[in-house]
Amino acid sequence: MRVIAVASGKGGVGKTNVVANLAIAFAKSGKKVMVLDADLGLGNLDVLLDLAPRFNLGHVVRAEKTLQEVMVEGPHGIAVVPAASGIQAMAELDLRAQAALIQSFSELTMPLDVLLIDTAAGISSSVMTFSLAAQEIIVVISNEPTSITDAYALIKVLSRDYGHRRFRLLANMVHDAQEGRALYSKIAQVADRYLDVSLDFMGIIPFDPKLRRAVQFQRAVVDAFPNAPASLAFSRLSATVERWPRPVGSGGRLEFFMERLIAGSQALLDPVPT
């Protein structure tokens, strides 16, 4: 099973849209996919996909429901674990509560090929925790100065303070590959000078009016307009991920993810010495 965290230094770069469309692209290729909306407090993946969950992670934290009971089925059979949207307390969970939340994953026995984690924007403790638990981190960037500087800040904190060394950069809402590569180069040049990290250019999602229309329909663009430029890009990206080296030492269940998350929580308490 692949566990991929999708993060961004700032909001508004289309991170959740990337997660939703990438999940469905995986599912359409035959993969069993779960999406965890880990934007604790401001999750909106369910809104984006026109889902109507009765329960959410808040009920799991309060021990009112199991994780299986709060999951909802999304397009093409993807399993969605909805966040607790609008509940301020969820955004302020301490590290012990975050670890307890993921402990509930041990109850799931369903086989999975891909777990996508939609983190919150920024560098909060929950972003650090969920990112450190993943095998891969995709950082979504757009052609805005604040997106570039905040993405660099996210990479710097995860690498300098917590020892994470590899990141995949995805340029979203750009006009062509040249523009996307230029955005990647801006971050890579500074990172090469000041950080000990490996940055890979994952590719681009082009600016596409069909994607905006799909959002208005509360559908993923890969479903609403499968031949749109953005849809084809998401399909290519899912194929690219399949060519990444397979994870070593992980089975089809989620025990190892819990172990990594708890280890990540401990890392937040005991960061890498600088």
JOPE-V354825 format. One record per residue. N is the residue number from 1. SS is DSSP state (@ for helix, = for strand, . for the rest). D_LAST is the distance of its C-alpha to the last C-alpha in whole Angstrom. Layout:
n:N ss:SS d_last:D_LAST
n:N ss:SS d_last:D_LAST
//
This chain:
n:1 ss:. d_last:33
n:2 ss:= d_last:30
n:3 ss:= d_last:28
n:4 ss:= d_last:27
n:5 ss:= d_last:25
n:6 ss:= d_last:26
n:7 ss:= d_last:24
n:8 ss:. d_last:24
n:9 ss:. d_last:22
n:10 ss:. d_last:25
n:11 ss:. d_last:28
n:12 ss:. d_last:32
n:13 ss:. d_last:31
n:14 ss:. d_last:33
n:15 ss:@ d_last:30
n:16 ss:@ d_last:33
n:17 ss:@ d_last:35
n:18 ss:@ d_last:33
n:19 ss:@ d_last:33
n:20 ss:@ d_last:37
n:21 ss:@ d_last:38
n:22 ss:@ d_last:36
n:23 ss:@ d_last:37
n:24 ss:@ d_last:40
n:25 ss:@ d_last:40
n:26 ss:@ d_last:39
n:27 ss:@ d_last:42
n:28 ss:@ d_last:44
n:29 ss:. d_last:43
n:30 ss:. d_last:44
n:31 ss:. d_last:41
n:32 ss:. d_last:40
n:33 ss:= d_last:37
n:34 ss:= d_last:36
n:35 ss:= d_last:34
n:36 ss:= d_last:32
n:37 ss:= d_last:32
n:38 ss:= d_last:28
n:39 ss:. d_last:29
n:40 ss:. d_last:29
n:41 ss:. d_last:31
n:42 ss:. d_last:32
n:43 ss:. d_last:33
n:44 ss:. d_last:36
n:45 ss:@ d_last:36
n:46 ss:@ d_last:40
n:47 ss:@ d_last:41
n:48 ss:@ d_last:40
n:49 ss:. d_last:42
n:50 ss:. d_last:45
n:51 ss:. d_last:44
n:52 ss:. d_last:46
n:53 ss:. d_last:44
n:54 ss:. d_last:45
n:55 ss:. d_last:42
n:56 ss:. d_last:38
n:57 ss:@ d_last:35
n:58 ss:@ d_last:36
n:59 ss:@ d_last:39
n:60 ss:@ d_last:37
n:61 ss:@ d_last:34
n:62 ss:. d_last:37
n:63 ss:. d_last:39
n:64 ss:. d_last:42
n:65 ss:. d_last:42
n:66 ss:. d_last:40
n:67 ss:@ d_last:38
n:68 ss:@ d_last:41
n:69 ss:@ d_last:43
n:70 ss:@ d_last:41
n:71 ss:= d_last:40
n:72 ss:= d_last:43
n:73 ss:= d_last:44
n:74 ss:. d_last:43
n:75 ss:@ d_last:45
n:76 ss:@ d_last:46
n:77 ss:@ d_last:45
n:78 ss:. d_last:41
n:79 ss:= d_last:40
n:80 ss:= d_last:38
n:81 ss:= d_last:36
n:82 ss:. d_last:36
n:83 ss:. d_last:34
n:84 ss:. d_last:35
n:85 ss:. d_last:36
n:86 ss:. d_last:36
n:87 ss:. d_last:35
n:88 ss:@ d_last:33
n:89 ss:@ d_last:32
n:90 ss:@ d_last:31
n:91 ss:@ d_last:28
n:92 ss:. d_last:27
n:93 ss:. d_last:27
n:94 ss:. d_last:24
n:95 ss:@ d_last:22
n:96 ss:@ d_last:25
n:97 ss:@ d_last:28
n:98 ss:@ d_last:26
n:99 ss:@ d_last:26
n:100 ss:@ d_last:29
n:101 ss:@ d_last:30
n:102 ss:@ d_last:29
n:103 ss:@ d_last:31
n:104 ss:@ d_last:34
n:105 ss:@ d_last:33
n:106 ss:@ d_last:35
n:107 ss:@ d_last:38
n:108 ss:. d_last:38
n:109 ss:. d_last:40
n:110 ss:. d_last:41
n:111 ss:. d_last:40
n:112 ss:. d_last:37
n:113 ss:. d_last:36
n:114 ss:= d_last:34
n:115 ss:= d_last:32
n:116 ss:= d_last:30
n:117 ss:= d_last:28
n:118 ss:= d_last:29
n:119 ss:= d_last:26
n:120 ss:. d_last:26
n:121 ss:. d_last:25
n:122 ss:. d_last:21
n:123 ss:. d_last:18
n:124 ss:. d_last:20
n:125 ss:@ d_last:19
n:126 ss:@ d_last:22
n:127 ss:@ d_last:21
n:128 ss:@ d_last:17
n:129 ss:@ d_last:19
n:130 ss:@ d_last:22
n:131 ss:@ d_last:20
n:132 ss:@ d_last:18
n:133 ss:@ d_last:21
n:134 ss:. d_last:23
n:135 ss:. d_last:23
n:136 ss:= d_last:23
n:137 ss:= d_last:22
n:138 ss:= d_last:24
n:139 ss:= d_last:23
n:140 ss:= d_last:26
n:141 ss:= d_last:27
n:142 ss:. d_last:30
n:143 ss:. d_last:31
n:144 ss:. d_last:30
n:145 ss:@ d_last:27
n:146 ss:@ d_last:26
n:147 ss:@ d_last:26
n:148 ss:@ d_last:24
n:149 ss:@ d_last:21
n:150 ss:@ d_last:21
n:151 ss:@ d_last:20
n:152 ss:@ d_last:18
n:153 ss:@ d_last:16
n:154 ss:@ d_last:16
n:155 ss:@ d_last:15
n:156 ss:@ d_last:12
n:157 ss:@ d_last:11
n:158 ss:@ d_last:12
n:159 ss:@ d_last:11
n:160 ss:@ d_last:7
n:161 ss:@ d_last:7
n:162 ss:. d_last:10
n:163 ss:. d_last:10
n:164 ss:. d_last:13
n:165 ss:. d_last:15
n:166 ss:= d_last:18
n:167 ss:= d_last:20
n:168 ss:= d_last:24
n:169 ss:= d_last:25
n:170 ss:= d_last:28
n:171 ss:= d_last:30
n:172 ss:= d_last:32
n:173 ss:= d_last:36
n:174 ss:= d_last:36
n:175 ss:. d_last:39
n:176 ss:. d_last:38
n:177 ss:@ d_last:36
n:178 ss:@ d_last:36
n:179 ss:@ d_last:34
n:180 ss:@ d_last:32
n:181 ss:@ d_last:31
n:182 ss:@ d_last:30
n:183 ss:@ d_last:28
n:184 ss:@ d_last:26
n:185 ss:@ d_last:26
n:186 ss:@ d_last:24
n:187 ss:@ d_last:21
n:188 ss:@ d_last:21
n:189 ss:@ d_last:21
n:190 ss:@ d_last:18
n:191 ss:@ d_last:16
n:192 ss:@ d_last:17
n:193 ss:@ d_last:16
n:194 ss:@ d_last:13
n:195 ss:. d_last:12
n:196 ss:. d_last:12
n:197 ss:. d_last:15
n:198 ss:= d_last:18
n:199 ss:= d_last:21
n:200 ss:= d_last:24
n:201 ss:= d_last:27
n:202 ss:= d_last:29
n:203 ss:= d_last:32
n:204 ss:= d_last:34
n:205 ss:= d_last:36
n:206 ss:= d_last:38
n:207 ss:. d_last:40
n:208 ss:. d_last:43
n:209 ss:@ d_last:45
n:210 ss:@ d_last:46
n:211 ss:@ d_last:43
n:212 ss:@ d_last:43
n:213 ss:@ d_last:47
n:214 ss:@ d_last:45
n:215 ss:@ d_last:43
n:216 ss:@ d_last:46
n:217 ss:. d_last:48
n:218 ss:. d_last:45
n:219 ss:. d_last:45
n:220 ss:. d_last:42
n:221 ss:@ d_last:43
n:222 ss:@ d_last:44
n:223 ss:@ d_last:46
n:224 ss:@ d_last:48
n:225 ss:. d_last:48
n:226 ss:. d_last:47
n:227 ss:. d_last:48
n:228 ss:. d_last:46
n:229 ss:@ d_last:44
n:230 ss:@ d_last:41
n:231 ss:@ d_last:42
n:232 ss:@ d_last:43
n:233 ss:@ d_last:39
n:234 ss:@ d_last:38
n:235 ss:@ d_last:40
n:236 ss:@ d_last:39
n:237 ss:@ d_last:35
n:238 ss:@ d_last:36
n:239 ss:@ d_last:38
n:240 ss:@ d_last:34
n:241 ss:@ d_last:32
n:242 ss:@ d_last:35
n:243 ss:. d_last:34
n:244 ss:. d_last:31
n:245 ss:. d_last:30
n:246 ss:. d_last:31
n:247 ss:. d_last:29
n:248 ss:. d_last:29
n:249 ss:. d_last:30
n:250 ss:. d_last:30
n:251 ss:. d_last:34
n:252 ss:. d_last:36
n:253 ss:. d_last:35
n:254 ss:. d_last:32
n:255 ss:@ d_last:31
n:256 ss:@ d_last:28
n:257 ss:@ d_last:27
n:258 ss:@ d_last:27
n:259 ss:@ d_last:25
n:260 ss:@ d_last:22
n:261 ss:@ d_last:22
n:262 ss:@ d_last:22
n:263 ss:@ d_last:19
n:264 ss:@ d_last:18
n:265 ss:@ d_last:19
n:266 ss:@ d_last:17
n:267 ss:@ d_last:14
n:268 ss:@ d_last:14
n:269 ss:@ d_last:15
n:270 ss:. d_last:12
n:271 ss:. d_last:9
n:272 ss:. d_last:6
n:273 ss:. d_last:4
n:274 ss:. d_last:0
//
